[in-house]
Amino acid sequence: MERLISEDTTGARAAGMAAAQRLVDMHGDFLDGLETDLDAEHAPATQDRGAAA
């Protein structure tokens, strides 16, 4: 609790949020593409049910 109060009163939280927003603004397209690639890489394999019949 003390840490949260300190972050709120010193502006550390606001500075961190602003830095995170700048990162998203500058590299959002890259991060979106990376997320898509990683999701596809780790998606469960689908089975072709028609081939088994």
C-alpha positions in Angstrom: 0.0 0.0 0.0 2.8 2.3 0.9 4.4 1.8 -2.6 1.2 2.6 -4.4 0.7 5.8 -2.4 4.3 6.8 -3.1 3.9 6.1 -6.8 0.7 8.2 -6.9 2.2 11.1 -5.0 5.6 11.3 -6.6 4.3 11.0 -10.2 6.2 7.7 -10.8 3.0 6.0 -11.9 2.0 8.8 -14.3 5.6 8.8 -15.8 5.5 5.0 -16.3 2.1 5.2 -18.0 3.3 8.0 -20.2 6.4 6.0 -21.2 4.2 2.9 -21.9 1.9 5.1 -24.1 4.9 6.4 -26.1 6.2 2.9 -26.6 2.8 1.9 -28.0 2.6 5.0 -30.1 6.0 4.5 -31.6 6.0 0.7 -32.0 2.3 -0.4 -31.9 2.2 -1.8 -35.4 5.3 -3.9 -34.8 3.9 -5.1 -31.5 0.6 -6.0 -33.1 2.4 -8.0 -35.8 4.5 -9.8 -33.2 1.5 -10.7 -31.2 -0.2 -12.1 -34.3 2.8 -14.1 -35.2 3.2 -15.5 -31.7 -0.5 -16.3 -31.5 -0.3 -18.2 -34.8 2.8 -20.0 -33.7 1.3 -21.2 -30.4 -2.2 -21.9 -31.6 -3.5 -25.5 -31.2 -3.2 -27.5 -34.4 -6.5 -28.1 -36.1 -7.4 -31.5 -37.4 -9.0 -32.0 -40.8 -12.0 -34.2 -39.9 -12.9 -34.9 -43.5 -9.7 -36.8 -44.1 -10.5 -39.4 -41.4 -13.8 -40.4 -42.9 
